[in-house]
Amino acid sequence: MEKQGGGVIVNTASAVANLGIKDRAAYAASKGAVAALTRAIAIDHVRAHIRVNAIAPGTIESPYFTKILSGPDGPS
């Protein structure tokens, strides 16, 4: 990207990066790491005109999410 004069990197984090969710510590930590990595890379490459952002989607209704909610480990 530096050779071509810049570019864009988009990482996928999660709203969980800024929240805590019961029994999902590893997931929350990994998404928090993606958010922190995104900020660090953005700072490192701003002068090379490389823009770095992360999207942080929230919960998306899906069969998997419905299964989590209906199981014994669902929200209390």
N, C-alpha and C positions, 0 to 999 in steps of 0.2 A: 504494500500500500504506500509506503514511503516513496518508492521509486516512481509510482504513478501519480504522486502528488496529493495523496489523501484517500479517504474512503470512510466507510461506515461499518461498525461492528454492532450487532444487536444481540444481547444475551437474554435468556429467559430466566427470570427470577420468580418470585411469587409474592403475593401480599403477605404471606407468612414470614417473609424476611423481616418484617417490621412488627410482627405479632408473635404471640406464643400460642401453641395449640397443645392441649393435653395429649400426652402419649405420642407426640410427633417431634421429639427433640432433634433427632438426626435430620429429619426433613427440614425443620426450621433452620437448623445450623447450616445445612448445605445451601439453602436459598439465601441465607444471610451472607454466606461466603461469596456467592455469585454477585450479590449486590456490592459487597466491598471490593471484590476483584474488578468489577466494572468501573467503579470510581477510580481505583488506582490506575488501571490501564488508560482511562480517559485523561488523567493528569499526566501520565508518562508520555502520551502521544499527541497532546494538543498542538504542539508546535509543528508537528508533521501533518497537520490538517486531517487527522484521523479522529472521527467522532465516535464515541463509544457510549451506548445507552443500554438500559435493560428495561424490558417490559415486565410488569409484575401483575399478572392476571389473578383474579380472586377465584372463588369456587365456581366451578362449571358443573351444571347438572349433567350427570352421566350415569349409566348403569353402575359403574364402579363406585361413584360417590353415594348413590342410593344404597348400595350394599353396605358401605361403611356406616351410614347413618342408621340402618336398620339392625346392625349387628350388636353384640353385647358390649362392644367398645365404643358405641356411638356417643354423641354428646350427652352430658348429664344435666 
